[in-house]
Amino acid sequence: MTTDLRLDALHRYPVKGLSPERLDSADLDVGRYFPGDRLFAVENGPSGFDPMVPVHQPKIKFLMLMRHEALARLDARYDACANSLTIRNGGEIAARGDLGTAEGRAAIEDFLAGYLPKALRGPPKVLTAPEGFRFTDSPRGFVSLLNLASVAAIETMTGFAVDPLRFRANLHLSGLAPWAELDLVGRTLATPGGVTLRILKRTERCAATNVDPVTGIRDLAIPHALSRHLGHTDCGVYAEVVEGGTLHIGDRLAVEAAYA
């Protein structure tokens, strides 16, 4: 083991393109996705997605921040026990629905149709991920990790404060040098409790990071800044769970040798 890291934050994004939910802990299972993450997506006109034979679809087929920055102004909360989604706009409840029923999904769809009328290519439709599938940007986006030191480096590049939530990652890590996460591909991170993550690939960033996650204003050009300063647009990494267990905010993780 060579380097110790600290887990500073945990987030899930139940609905692709909508707001995060902060967690104190998360139970990870071997070979599974981050719990409660990207369970739903809102189709922007017919996408061809078949829940019986789920195949990863490009994110442009769904409502998402890269093109629909107004989504950032909505506060969405998912109640897993009730399978219910509540969307607030300006602090007021704008829509609420049981995503397990046609009526509940229609309540969410009708609100979004009125909220983003010029952005739609067809009727919005709430899609539910079948077992073993999630609406992640990457087919291998099981768990996403963000190095907070790299975010600080982007602040230096742009000259502006950068909220880590722009990057919509599951785990926020401190203790690495800026961009050191990009060199971890093929290696593993392990907690003293036994949770082990194998780093699979770098995360290429898109225009969604240009959107302020609070105001919904497209106020920065982060992929452009990355490309100009580094020659690539990568920030953060994706990982898979090779040993399960519970993660807690404040956990220490060790970087281990390349995975055999």
Buried (B, 14 or more C-beta within 10 A) or exposed (E): EEBEBBBBBBBBBBBBBBBBBEBEEBEBEEEBBBBBBBBBBBBBEEBEBEEEEBEBBEBEBBBBBBBBBBBBBBBBBBEEEEBBBBBBBEEEEBBBBBBEEEEBBBBBBBBBBEBBEEBBEEEBBBBBBEEEBBBBBBEEBBBBBBBBBBBBBBEEBBEEEBEBBBBBBBBBBEBBEBBBBBBBBEBBBBBEEEBBBBBBBBBBBBBBBBBBBEEBEBEBBBBBBBBEEBEBBBBBBBBBBBBBBEBBBEBEBBBBEEBE
